[in-house]
Every structure is written in structure tokens, then in C-alpha cells.
Amino acid sequence: MGTLLQEYGVPRTHDDGVFSLYPLTNEKFHPEIERVHLEFLKAGAEIVTINAFRTNPEAVEKLIGSKDVMADSRRLTRAAVDLANNAVNQYGQLKDGSRPLVAGNLTTINDCFKPECAPLVDEAYERHSRKVQFLVEDGGIDIILGETFNTIGEAVGCLRTANEFADKSAKRLEIWIGFVCKDGGKILDGTPVRNVLRALKRYRYDAVLFNCCHATFVECALESAQTEGLGGRRLGAYCNVEYEFKSDQGSVWERPSWLDSETFCFDAMKWLQYGVSIMGGCCGTRPSDISLLRQRLDHVNAQHLFC
Ligand SMILES: [Zn+2]
């Protein structure tokens, strides 16, 4: 989303994930958000993730310092849901006659890459409850997608509240939970994936995903997950194609020249051997990447591709 928004003229106001919140606060950029969703649908995505990575009250307070943070967080989350649905309605039906799904996302309260800053279970439960409430009560989504988590504690807090609100929803909402990984079959704080899955077992969730890191880290995590077993739940993955390069002048996120769509797809297709049935792209992914992945997946009749 962010990669294309910048190409469509949305200024990059922040270097962290709060950047994606800015175009939501400015209605003149809403058509661009809709356009990004539509481009990915046309490329073959079957699920769109709303542009609400950072619409939680903490991020809203940081960006716009509003007097009524809760109301603004809810309004902006709603706007992201509406824009995704507008694009889905404009796109129409998938080949099988179904409607593309809309994933309502939420992520770490603090920095996704700083597990040392993650809240513990009870605080995570309380903080995530606010946005989960907005997503579930205001409708327009099919999936509650907790993504890019880096500790068990915060993921469990998020799952607890997602379970409670989803139970009260008239519509059956899927619950997906995703983790950013490091090498060796571990999530970012160093916890082995098998321990993560054991900790999550008692909660209702439909899929576990690994995202926002190098494809090889994702592959290690998937191998661990397959070995541990998922009790019938689905497995998903979406890696980055942009990486942070640090220099004396600061850091910049860039896509390496060698990481073209073919390379992205070559890596992604390897995930199928671990039973992955949800695939997509994270930071830096473009419609051209998804389009090629769609073609490859169509050959093997794999399921759900999302962006
Ligand atoms: Zn990412």
C-alpha cells in the first residue's frame, strides 16, 4: 500500500508505519487508497487488507494529537474499511463468483521491530480491544487480521479480545494472527515458532501467518509451524521485498535490484510445500509481483492471495 501511495503522490510524512495513516486523515488522498486496492484486485488478489495499519488510538494521537482520540481512531478505521469496500464493489466478483474478502488489520501498539517495547498480555488485551471493537461493531470486514506481531504476549492479548468481540458478532468473522520472524524458525523476539503455536492453542483463530521479513525467514517459520502442527488451522505467508539499509545519513527502505518479481515468486512458491494456503506481499510489494504470483498459483490451483 505505502509503496504505491507514494508513487500516486502521497507525501511520506513519517518514516515509520504512521505514514500510512496520513492519507486517511486527508480526504483528497482517499481516491488514491481506493486505487491501490483496485490495482491489487486487478492483479489477482482475492483479499484486500484495509489501510488501517496504524489507526489505533496510540498512533492517531501521535500523528494528529486530536482531542477525541477514540472518536478519530474509529472514524479513520471506518474510512479505511469503506475505501477497501468501495474498491471491492468496483472490482466485482472473482472468477468463482464470490466477492473478494476484506481484512481489517491491526498491529503492534509500539514498533513492530522492537519486541522489547511490546505490552504484556493484559495491557495488550486492553489496548487492542478498542480497535477490535471498532472493526467488529462497525462491520464491513470478513477477517480480523492481527499482523506483524513480535511477541507471544501481545498476540495473546490481541487474540483474547478478538475472540470476545468475534463471538458477539452476528457475522462469522475469521481471525488471523501474523508474526514478523527472524532466522531459525523464531519470531522476532527470539521465541521459537513451536512455542508460539502452543501458547495460542487455547484461543480461536483460523490462520497463523508469517510476514514483514525476508522470504527465507518466513520459510524457516513455516517449516517449524508445519512440524508442530496447526490443529486444522490454515497457514499463511507474505514477505517483504524492501529492506532497511542503514548508512551515516540515516536509514532508507529500498528494494534490492536483484529482487525482481520472478525472485519474489520463486521464494513464495517454495512456501507451498509447507501447506501454505494464504499468500501475499508485505512491504514494497507491487501489483506486478502479485500478478505474477497469481499466474504461478493458478498453475497449481492454490488458494487465497491477498494484499
Ligand atoms: Zn512488511
Residues whose N, C-alpha, C, O or C-beta is under 5 A from the ligand:
A	BS01	ZN	C212 N240 C282 C283
